[in-house]
Amino acid sequence: SSSNGTYYPDHLPLLKFKSITDSTPNRTSKSESSPKSDSDDMDRLIRNHVDENNVGPN
């Protein structure tokens, strides 16, 4: 239990990798296009879902 709560290699590398990729001043154009598109897609999906959910019970 203690080991699982303190050590989680599933999130550590992901967070570190994201931080490094986000802090890369070398690939600003490519790095910015990737996360921006992902964020937009997610926002659109979530908004669509909320809209449909609102229309359903309404």
CHARMM-style PDB file with segment names, atoms N, HN, CA, C and O in Angstrom:
ATOM      1  N   SER     1       0.838  -1.210   0.000  1.00  0.00      PROA
ATOM      2  CA  SER     1       0.000   0.000   0.000  1.00  0.00      PROA
ATOM      3  C   SER     1       0.867   1.253   0.000  1.00  0.00      PROA
ATOM      4  O   SER     1       0.631   2.196  -0.755  1.00  0.00      PROA
ATOM      5  N   SER     2       1.876   1.236   0.866  1.00  0.00      PROA
ATOM      6  HN  SER     2       2.068   0.469   1.479  1.00  0.00      PROA
ATOM      7  CA  SER     2       2.748   2.411   0.981  1.00  0.00      PROA
ATOM      8  C   SER     2       3.544   2.587  -0.315  1.00  0.00      PROA
ATOM      9  O   SER     2       3.756   3.703  -0.790  1.00  0.00      PROA
ATOM     10  N   SER     3       3.974   1.462  -0.867  1.00  0.00      PROA
ATOM     11  HN  SER     3       3.802   0.556  -0.482  1.00  0.00      PROA
ATOM     12  CA  SER     3       4.788   1.503  -2.081  1.00  0.00      PROA
ATOM     13  C   SER     3       3.948   2.040  -3.247  1.00  0.00      PROA
ATOM     14  O   SER     3       4.431   2.821  -4.067  1.00  0.00      PROA
ATOM     15  N   ASN     4       2.712   1.615  -3.302  1.00  0.00      PROA
ATOM     16  HN  ASN     4       2.320   0.981  -2.636  1.00  0.00      PROA
ATOM     17  CA  ASN     4       1.841   2.016  -4.404  1.00  0.00      PROA
ATOM     18  C   ASN     4       1.499   3.508  -4.313  1.00  0.00      PROA
ATOM     19  O   ASN     4       1.389   4.186  -5.334  1.00  0.00      PROA
ATOM     20  N   GLY     5       1.336   4.003  -3.107  1.00  0.00      PROA
ATOM     21  HN  GLY     5       1.426   3.451  -2.277  1.00  0.00      PROA
ATOM     22  CA  GLY     5       0.953   5.409  -2.941  1.00  0.00      PROA
ATOM     23  C   GLY     5       2.124   6.352  -3.152  1.00  0.00      PROA
ATOM     24  O   GLY     5       1.938   7.517  -3.504  1.00  0.00      PROA
ATOM     25  N   THR     6       3.327   5.846  -2.936  1.00  0.00      PROA
ATOM     26  HN  THR     6       3.478   4.900  -2.650  1.00  0.00      PROA
ATOM     27  CA  THR     6       4.493   6.734  -3.078  1.00  0.00      PROA
ATOM     28  C   THR     6       5.118   6.630  -4.458  1.00  0.00      PROA
ATOM     29  O   THR     6       5.606   7.623  -4.997  1.00  0.00      PROA
ATOM     30  N   TYR     7       5.107   5.438  -5.030  1.00  0.00      PROA
ATOM     31  HN  TYR     7       4.711   4.632  -4.592  1.00  0.00      PROA
ATOM     32  CA  TYR     7       5.781   5.233  -6.319  1.00  0.00      PROA
ATOM     33  C   TYR     7       4.790   4.836  -7.417  1.00  0.00      PROA
ATOM     34  O   TYR     7       4.224   3.743  -7.381  1.00  0.00      PROA
ATOM     35  N   TYR     8       4.589   5.697  -8.361  1.00  0.00      PROA
ATOM     36  HN  TYR     8       5.049   6.584  -8.391  1.00  0.00      PROA
ATOM     37  CA  TYR     8       3.691   5.349  -9.477  1.00  0.00      PROA
ATOM     38  C   TYR     8       4.384   5.731 -10.788  1.00  0.00      PROA
ATOM     39  O   TYR     8       4.310   6.882 -11.219  1.00  0.00      PROA
ATOM     40  N   PRO     9       5.050   4.777 -11.414  1.00  0.00      PROA
ATOM     41  CA  PRO     9       5.810   5.017 -12.644  1.00  0.00      PROA
ATOM     42  C   PRO     9       4.903   5.275 -13.844  1.00  0.00      PROA
ATOM     43  O   PRO     9       5.380   5.555 -14.943  1.00  0.00      PROA
ATOM     44  N   ASP    10       3.617   5.179 -13.629  1.00  0.00      PROA
ATOM     45  HN  ASP    10       3.229   4.952 -12.736  1.00  0.00      PROA
ATOM     46  CA  ASP    10       2.694   5.403 -14.749  1.00  0.00      PROA
ATOM     47  C   ASP    10       2.433   6.898 -14.961  1.00  0.00      PROA
ATOM     48  O   ASP    10       2.132   7.335 -16.072  1.00  0.00      PROA
ATOM     49  N   HSD    11       2.552   7.665 -13.885  1.00  0.00      PROA
ATOM     50  HN  HSD    11       2.796   7.310 -12.983  1.00  0.00      PROA
ATOM     51  CA  HSD    11       2.279   9.105 -13.989  1.00  0.00      PROA
ATOM     52  C   HSD    11       3.554   9.927 -13.990  1.00  0.00      PROA
ATOM     53  O   HSD    11       3.623  10.988 -14.612  1.00  0.00      PROA
ATOM     54  N   LEU    12       4.567   9.426 -13.284  1.00  0.00      PROA
ATOM     55  HN  LEU    12       4.510   8.565 -12.779  1.00  0.00      PROA
ATOM     56  CA  LEU    12       5.820  10.180 -13.175  1.00  0.00      PROA
ATOM     57  C   LEU    12       6.445  10.478 -14.535  1.00  0.00      PROA
ATOM     58  O   LEU    12       6.718  11.639 -14.841  1.00  0.00      PROA
ATOM     59  N   PRO    13       6.678   9.451 -15.359  1.00  0.00      PROA
ATOM     60  CA  PRO    13       7.306   9.672 -16.663  1.00  0.00      PROA
ATOM     61  C   PRO    13       6.434  10.516 -17.578  1.00  0.00      PROA
ATOM     62  O   PRO    13       6.937  11.322 -18.360  1.00  0.00      PROA
ATOM     63  N   LEU    14       5.150  10.329 -17.479  1.00  0.00      PROA
ATOM     64  HN  LEU    14       4.741   9.674 -16.844  1.00  0.00      PROA
ATOM     65  CA  LEU    14       4.236  11.098 -18.328  1.00  0.00      PROA
ATOM     66  C   LEU    14       4.329  12.580 -17.994  1.00  0.00      PROA
ATOM     67  O   LEU    14       4.425  13.430 -18.879  1.00  0.00      PROA
ATOM     68  N   LEU    15       4.298  12.866 -16.712  1.00  0.00      PROA
ATOM     69  HN  LEU    15       4.220  12.175 -15.993  1.00  0.00      PROA
ATOM     70  CA  LEU    15       4.359  14.258 -16.270  1.00  0.00      PROA
ATOM     71  C   LEU    15       5.696  14.874 -16.642  1.00  0.00      PROA
ATOM     72  O   LEU    15       5.766  16.008 -17.116  1.00  0.00      PROA
ATOM     73  N   LYS    16       6.763  14.100 -16.418  1.00  0.00      PROA
ATOM     74  HN  LYS    16       6.706  13.179 -16.033  1.00  0.00      PROA
ATOM     75  CA  LYS    16       8.101  14.609 -16.710  1.00  0.00      PROA
ATOM     76  C   LYS    16       8.228  14.861 -18.216  1.00  0.00      PROA
ATOM     77  O   LYS    16       8.751  15.889 -18.646  1.00  0.00      PROA
ATOM     78  N   PHE    17       7.744  13.913 -18.994  1.00  0.00      PROA
ATOM     79  HN  PHE    17       7.319  13.078 -18.644  1.00  0.00      PROA
ATOM     80  CA  PHE    17       7.843  14.020 -20.453  1.00  0.00      PROA
ATOM     81  C   PHE    17       7.053  15.231 -20.950  1.00  0.00      PROA
ATOM     82  O   PHE    17       7.515  15.974 -21.816  1.00  0.00      PROA
ATOM     83  N   LYS    18       5.877  15.415 -20.401  1.00  0.00      PROA
ATOM     84  HN  LYS    18       5.502  14.811 -19.698  1.00  0.00      PROA
ATOM     85  CA  LYS    18       5.028  16.532 -20.816  1.00  0.00      PROA
ATOM     86  C   LYS    18       5.704  17.858 -20.466  1.00  0.00      PROA
ATOM     87  O   LYS    18       5.717  18.799 -21.259  1.00  0.00      PROA
ATOM     88  N   SER    19       6.261  17.903 -19.264  1.00  0.00      PROA
ATOM     89  HN  SER    19       6.250  17.138 -18.619  1.00  0.00      PROA
ATOM     90  CA  SER    19       6.911  19.130 -18.790  1.00  0.00      PROA
ATOM     91  C   SER    19       8.076  19.477 -19.711  1.00  0.00      PROA
ATOM     92  O   SER    19       8.263  20.634 -20.086  1.00  0.00      PROA
ATOM     93  N   ILE    20       8.852  18.463 -20.067  1.00  0.00      PROA
ATOM     94  HN  ILE    20       8.700  17.523 -19.762  1.00  0.00      PROA
ATOM     95  CA  ILE    20      10.028  18.699 -20.911  1.00  0.00      PROA
ATOM     96  C   ILE    20       9.582  19.127 -22.314  1.00  0.00      PROA
ATOM     97  O   ILE    20      10.150  20.050 -22.898  1.00  0.00      PROA
ATOM     98  N   THR    21       8.580  18.461 -22.836  1.00  0.00      PROA
ATOM     99  HN  THR    21       8.119  17.711 -22.362  1.00  0.00      PROA
ATOM    100  CA  THR    21       8.108  18.778 -24.188  1.00  0.00      PROA
ATOM    101  C   THR    21       7.482  20.175 -24.220  1.00  0.00      PROA
ATOM    102  O   THR    21       7.601  20.903 -25.206  1.00  0.00      PROA
ATOM    103  N   ASP    22       6.822  20.526 -23.136  1.00  0.00      PROA
ATOM    104  HN  ASP    22       6.725  19.934 -22.335  1.00  0.00      PROA
ATOM    105  CA  ASP    22       6.163  21.830 -23.071  1.00  0.00      PROA
ATOM    106  C   ASP    22       7.182  22.945 -22.864  1.00  0.00      PROA
ATOM    107  O   ASP    22       6.946  24.096 -23.229  1.00  0.00      PROA
ATOM    108  N   SER    23       8.335  22.579 -22.263  1.00  0.00      PROA
ATOM    109  HN  SER    23       8.526  21.643 -21.966  1.00  0.00      PROA
ATOM    110  CA  SER    23       9.356  23.580 -21.950  1.00  0.00      PROA
ATOM    111  C   SER    23      10.429  23.619 -23.037  1.00  0.00      PROA
ATOM    112  O   SER    23      11.463  24.263 -22.858  1.00  0.00      PROA
ATOM    113  N   THR    24      10.198  22.945 -24.155  1.00  0.00      PROA
ATOM    114  HN  THR    24       9.358  22.422 -24.301  1.00  0.00      PROA
ATOM    115  CA  THR    24      11.208  22.932 -25.220  1.00  0.00      PROA
ATOM    116  C   THR    24      11.098  24.189 -26.076  1.00  0.00      PROA
ATOM    117  O   THR    24      10.105  24.386 -26.775  1.00  0.00      PROA
ATOM    118  N   PRO    25      12.115  25.029 -26.019  1.00  0.00      PROA
ATOM    119  CA  PRO    25      12.130  26.272 -26.798  1.00  0.00      PROA
ATOM    120  C   PRO    25      12.609  26.020 -28.223  1.00  0.00      PROA
ATOM    121  O   PRO    25      12.610  26.929 -29.054  1.00  0.00      PROA
ATOM    122  N   ASN    26      13.015  24.786 -28.501  1.00  0.00      PROA
ATOM    123  HN  ASN    26      13.014  24.048 -27.826  1.00  0.00      PROA
ATOM    124  CA  ASN    26      13.532  24.448 -29.828  1.00  0.00      PROA
ATOM    125  C   ASN    26      12.386  24.144 -30.788  1.00  0.00      PROA
ATOM    126  O   ASN    26      12.368  24.622 -31.922  1.00  0.00      PROA
ATOM    127  N   ARG    27      11.426  23.337 -30.316  1.00  0.00      PROA
ATOM    128  HN  ARG    27      11.441  22.948 -29.394  1.00  0.00      PROA
ATOM    129  CA  ARG    27      10.296  22.979 -31.188  1.00  0.00      PROA
ATOM    130  C   ARG    27       9.040  23.704 -30.710  1.00  0.00      PROA
ATOM    131  O   ARG    27       8.105  23.073 -30.219  1.00  0.00      PROA
ATOM    132  N   THR    28       9.020  24.979 -30.848  1.00  0.00      PROA
ATOM    133  HN  THR    28       9.780  25.492 -31.247  1.00  0.00      PROA
ATOM    134  CA  THR    28       7.869  25.750 -30.351  1.00  0.00      PROA
ATOM    135  C   THR    28       6.708  25.634 -31.343  1.00  0.00      PROA
ATOM    136  O   THR    28       5.549  25.525 -30.943  1.00  0.00      PROA
ATOM    137  N   SER    29       7.026  25.660 -32.611  1.00  0.00      PROA
ATOM    138  HN  SER    29       7.967  25.748 -32.935  1.00  0.00      PROA
ATOM    139  CA  SER    29       5.985  25.613 -33.641  1.00  0.00      PROA
ATOM    140  C   SER    29       5.309  24.239 -33.650  1.00  0.00      PROA
ATOM    141  O   SER    29       4.083  24.137 -33.623  1.00  0.00      PROA
ATOM    142  N   LYS    30       6.124  23.196 -33.689  1.00  0.00      PROA
ATOM    143  HN  LYS    30       7.120  23.279 -33.711  1.00  0.00      PROA
ATOM    144  CA  LYS    30       5.563  21.842 -33.763  1.00  0.00      PROA
ATOM    145  C   LYS    30       4.890  21.477 -32.431  1.00  0.00      PROA
ATOM    146  O   LYS    30       3.791  20.923 -32.403  1.00  0.00      PROA
ATOM    147  N   SER    31       5.572  21.798 -31.347  1.00  0.00      PROA
ATOM    148  HN  SER    31       6.465  22.248 -31.370  1.00  0.00      PROA
ATOM    149  CA  SER    31       5.050  21.430 -30.014  1.00  0.00      PROA
ATOM    150  C   SER    31       3.740  22.179 -29.756  1.00  0.00      PROA
ATOM    151  O   SER    31       2.825  21.639 -29.134  1.00  0.00      PROA
ATOM    152  N   GLU    32       3.656  23.388 -30.222  1.00  0.00      PROA
ATOM    153  HN  GLU    32       4.400  23.827 -30.727  1.00  0.00      PROA
ATOM    154  CA  GLU    32       2.451  24.192 -29.945  1.00  0.00      PROA
ATOM    155  C   GLU    32       1.269  23.703 -30.789  1.00  0.00      PROA
ATOM    156  O   GLU    32       0.121  23.748 -30.347  1.00  0.00      PROA
ATOM    157  N   SER    33       1.556  23.248 -31.977  1.00  0.00      PROA
ATOM    158  HN  SER    33       2.489  23.212 -32.335  1.00  0.00      PROA
ATOM    159  CA  SER    33       0.482  22.802 -32.868  1.00  0.00      PROA
ATOM    160  C   SER    33      -0.148  21.514 -32.339  1.00  0.00      PROA
ATOM    161  O   SER    33      -1.360  21.321 -32.435  1.00  0.00      PROA
ATOM    162  N   SER    34       0.675  20.650 -31.789  1.00  0.00      PROA
ATOM    163  HN  SER    34       1.659  20.807 -31.711  1.00  0.00      PROA
ATOM    164  CA  SER    34       0.174  19.350 -31.305  1.00  0.00      PROA
ATOM    165  C   SER    34      -0.775  19.518 -30.113  1.00  0.00      PROA
ATOM    166  O   SER    34      -1.927  19.089 -30.176  1.00  0.00      PROA
ATOM    167  N   PRO    35      -0.301  20.135 -29.034  1.00  0.00      PROA
ATOM    168  CA  PRO    35      -1.142  20.271 -27.834  1.00  0.00      PROA
ATOM    169  C   PRO    35      -2.342  21.180 -28.068  1.00  0.00      PROA
ATOM    170  O   PRO    35      -3.403  20.983 -27.474  1.00  0.00      PROA
ATOM    171  N   LYS    36      -2.174  22.169 -28.929  1.00  0.00      PROA
ATOM    172  HN  LYS    36      -1.313  22.329 -29.411  1.00  0.00      PROA
ATOM    173  CA  LYS    36      -3.279  23.100 -29.181  1.00  0.00      PROA
ATOM    174  C   LYS    36      -4.423  22.364 -29.893  1.00  0.00      PROA
ATOM    175  O   LYS    36      -5.591  22.536 -29.543  1.00  0.00      PROA
ATOM    176  N   SER    37      -4.086  21.570 -30.863  1.00  0.00      PROA
ATOM    177  HN  SER    37      -3.138  21.431 -31.147  1.00  0.00      PROA
ATOM    178  CA  SER    37      -5.101  20.826 -31.618  1.00  0.00      PROA
ATOM    179  C   SER    37      -5.820  19.847 -30.689  1.00  0.00      PROA
ATOM    180  O   SER    37      -7.043  19.710 -30.721  1.00  0.00      PROA
ATOM    181  N   ASP    38      -5.017  19.171 -29.861  1.00  0.00      PROA
ATOM    182  HN  ASP    38      -4.024  19.282 -29.835  1.00  0.00      PROA
ATOM    183  CA  ASP    38      -5.598  18.199 -28.918  1.00  0.00      PROA
ATOM    184  C   ASP    38      -6.583  18.892 -27.989  1.00  0.00      PROA
ATOM    185  O   ASP    38      -7.679  18.394 -27.732  1.00  0.00      PROA
ATOM    186  N   SER    39      -6.173  20.041 -27.496  1.00  0.00      PROA
ATOM    187  HN  SER    39      -5.282  20.446 -27.705  1.00  0.00      PROA
ATOM    188  CA  SER    39      -7.020  20.776 -26.538  1.00  0.00      PROA
ATOM    189  C   SER    39      -8.313  21.196 -27.239  1.00  0.00      PROA
ATOM    190  O   SER    39      -9.401  21.077 -26.675  1.00  0.00      PROA
ATOM    191  N   ASP    40      -8.186  21.675 -28.441  1.00  0.00      PROA
ATOM    192  HN  ASP    40      -7.303  21.772 -28.899  1.00  0.00      PROA
ATOM    193  CA  ASP    40      -9.368  22.122 -29.190  1.00  0.00      PROA
ATOM    194  C   ASP    40     -10.335  20.959 -29.412  1.00  0.00      PROA
ATOM    195  O   ASP    40     -11.545  21.088 -29.231  1.00  0.00      PROA
ATOM    196  N   ASP    41      -9.772  19.837 -29.804  1.00  0.00      PROA
ATOM    197  HN  ASP    41      -8.788  19.732 -29.951  1.00  0.00      PROA
ATOM    198  CA  ASP    41     -10.598  18.647 -30.052  1.00  0.00      PROA
ATOM    199  C   ASP    41     -11.336  18.237 -28.787  1.00  0.00      PROA
ATOM    200  O   ASP    41     -12.527  17.926 -28.806  1.00  0.00      PROA
ATOM    201  N   MET    42     -10.582  18.247 -27.679  1.00  0.00      PROA
ATOM    202  HN  MET    42      -9.614  18.499 -27.665  1.00  0.00      PROA
ATOM    203  CA  MET    42     -11.192  17.833 -26.403  1.00  0.00      PROA
ATOM    204  C   MET    42     -12.318  18.802 -26.040  1.00  0.00      PROA
ATOM    205  O   MET    42     -13.407  18.389 -25.640  1.00  0.00      PROA
ATOM    206  N   ASP    43     -12.040  20.066 -26.184  1.00  0.00      PROA
ATOM    207  HN  ASP    43     -11.156  20.401 -26.509  1.00  0.00      PROA
ATOM    208  CA  ASP    43     -13.044  21.085 -25.840  1.00  0.00      PROA
ATOM    209  C   ASP    43     -14.293  20.877 -26.692  1.00  0.00      PROA
ATOM    210  O   ASP    43     -15.415  20.969 -26.195  1.00  0.00      PROA
ATOM    211  N   ARG    44     -14.094  20.605 -27.948  1.00  0.00      PROA
ATOM    212  HN  ARG    44     -13.182  20.531 -28.352  1.00  0.00      PROA
ATOM    213  CA  ARG    44     -15.223  20.444 -28.867  1.00  0.00      PROA
ATOM    214  C   ARG    44     -16.032  19.203 -28.473  1.00  0.00      PROA
ATOM    215  O   ARG    44     -17.263  19.227 -28.441  1.00  0.00      PROA
ATOM    216  N   LEU    45     -15.313  18.129 -28.178  1.00  0.00      PROA
ATOM    217  HN  LEU    45     -14.314  18.109 -28.204  1.00  0.00      PROA
ATOM    218  CA  LEU    45     -15.984  16.875 -27.802  1.00  0.00      PROA
ATOM    219  C   LEU    45     -16.797  17.080 -26.538  1.00  0.00      PROA
ATOM    220  O   LEU    45     -17.955  16.670 -26.456  1.00  0.00      PROA
ATOM    221  N   ILE    46     -16.183  17.715 -25.562  1.00  0.00      PROA
ATOM    222  HN  ILE    46     -15.242  18.047 -25.629  1.00  0.00      PROA
ATOM    223  CA  ILE    46     -16.864  17.932 -24.272  1.00  0.00      PROA
ATOM    224  C   ILE    46     -18.084  18.832 -24.488  1.00  0.00      PROA
ATOM    225  O   ILE    46     -19.149  18.579 -23.926  1.00  0.00      PROA
ATOM    226  N   ARG    47     -17.935  19.857 -25.283  1.00  0.00      PROA
ATOM    227  HN  ARG    47     -17.070  20.063 -25.741  1.00  0.00      PROA
ATOM    228  CA  ARG    47     -19.039  20.803 -25.516  1.00  0.00      PROA
ATOM    229  C   ARG    47     -20.184  20.077 -26.222  1.00  0.00      PROA
ATOM    230  O   ARG    47     -21.350  20.254 -25.870  1.00  0.00      PROA
ATOM    231  N   ASN    48     -19.853  19.281 -27.193  1.00  0.00      PROA
ATOM    232  HN  ASN    48     -18.906  19.138 -27.479  1.00  0.00      PROA
ATOM    233  CA  ASN    48     -20.875  18.534 -27.928  1.00  0.00      PROA
ATOM    234  C   ASN    48     -21.614  17.597 -26.985  1.00  0.00      PROA
ATOM    235  O   ASN    48     -22.837  17.472 -27.035  1.00  0.00      PROA
ATOM    236  N   HSD    49     -20.852  16.951 -26.136  1.00  0.00      PROA
ATOM    237  HN  HSD    49     -19.858  17.053 -26.096  1.00  0.00      PROA
ATOM    238  CA  HSD    49     -21.440  15.991 -25.191  1.00  0.00      PROA
ATOM    239  C   HSD    49     -22.403  16.719 -24.252  1.00  0.00      PROA
ATOM    240  O   HSD    49     -23.505  16.241 -23.981  1.00  0.00      PROA
ATOM    241  N   VAL    50     -21.979  17.854 -23.772  1.00  0.00      PROA
ATOM    242  HN  VAL    50     -21.084  18.242 -23.992  1.00  0.00      PROA
ATOM    243  CA  VAL    50     -22.810  18.624 -22.826  1.00  0.00      PROA
ATOM    244  C   VAL    50     -24.081  19.087 -23.536  1.00  0.00      PROA
ATOM    245  O   VAL    50     -25.172  19.046 -22.967  1.00  0.00      PROA
ATOM    246  N   ASP    51     -23.929  19.521 -24.765  1.00  0.00      PROA
ATOM    247  HN  ASP    51     -23.043  19.554 -25.227  1.00  0.00      PROA
ATOM    248  CA  ASP    51     -25.090  19.996 -25.526  1.00  0.00      PROA
ATOM    249  C   ASP    51     -26.113  18.866 -25.689  1.00  0.00      PROA
ATOM    250  O   ASP    51     -27.309  19.049 -25.467  1.00  0.00      PROA
ATOM    251  N   GLU    52     -25.617  17.719 -26.075  1.00  0.00      PROA
ATOM    252  HN  GLU    52     -24.645  17.570 -26.256  1.00  0.00      PROA
ATOM    253  CA  GLU    52     -26.522  16.573 -26.284  1.00  0.00      PROA
ATOM    254  C   GLU    52     -27.180  16.172 -24.972  1.00  0.00      PROA
ATOM    255  O   GLU    52     -28.361  15.827 -24.927  1.00  0.00      PROA
ATOM    256  N   ASN    53     -26.401  16.226 -23.922  1.00  0.00      PROA
ATOM    257  HN  ASN    53     -25.442  16.507 -23.958  1.00  0.00      PROA
ATOM    258  CA  ASN    53     -26.918  15.840 -22.603  1.00  0.00      PROA
ATOM    259  C   ASN    53     -28.020  16.818 -22.194  1.00  0.00      PROA
ATOM    260  O   ASN    53     -29.019  16.432 -21.587  1.00  0.00      PROA
ATOM    261  N   ASN    54     -27.822  18.064 -22.532  1.00  0.00      PROA
ATOM    262  HN  ASN    54     -27.011  18.378 -23.026  1.00  0.00      PROA
ATOM    263  CA  ASN    54     -28.786  19.088 -22.151  1.00  0.00      PROA
ATOM    264  C   ASN    54     -30.083  18.911 -22.951  1.00  0.00      PROA
ATOM    265  O   ASN    54     -31.178  19.110 -22.426  1.00  0.00      PROA
ATOM    266  N   VAL    55     -29.946  18.544 -24.196  1.00  0.00      PROA
ATOM    267  HN  VAL    55     -29.056  18.383 -24.623  1.00  0.00      PROA
ATOM    268  CA  VAL    55     -31.123  18.380 -25.063  1.00  0.00      PROA
ATOM    269  C   VAL    55     -31.897  17.119 -24.676  1.00  0.00      PROA
ATOM    270  O   VAL    55     -33.122  17.076 -24.793  1.00  0.00      PROA
ATOM    271  N   GLY    56     -31.183  16.105 -24.220  1.00  0.00      PROA
ATOM    272  HN  GLY    56     -30.188  16.141 -24.126  1.00  0.00      PROA
ATOM    273  CA  GLY    56     -31.834  14.831 -23.849  1.00  0.00      PROA
ATOM    274  C   GLY    56     -32.893  15.023 -22.773  1.00  0.00      PROA
ATOM    275  O   GLY    56     -34.084  14.865 -23.041  1.00  0.00      PROA
ATOM    276  N   PRO    57     -32.473  15.363 -21.560  1.00  0.00      PROA
ATOM    277  CA  PRO    57     -33.419  15.484 -20.438  1.00  0.00      PROA
ATOM    278  C   PRO    57     -34.348  16.682 -20.599  1.00  0.00      PROA
ATOM    279  O   PRO    57     -35.427  16.718 -20.007  1.00  0.00      PROA
ATOM    280  N   ASN    58     -33.938  17.645 -21.384  1.00  0.00      PROA
ATOM    281  HN  ASN    58     -33.061  17.616 -21.865  1.00  0.00      PROA
ATOM    282  CA  ASN    58     -34.742  18.846 -21.544  1.00  0.00      PROA
ATOM    283  C   ASN    58     -35.917  18.489 -22.462  1.00  0.00      PROA
ATOM    284  OT1 ASN    58     -36.753  19.343 -22.755  1.00  0.00      PROA
TER     285      ASN     58
END
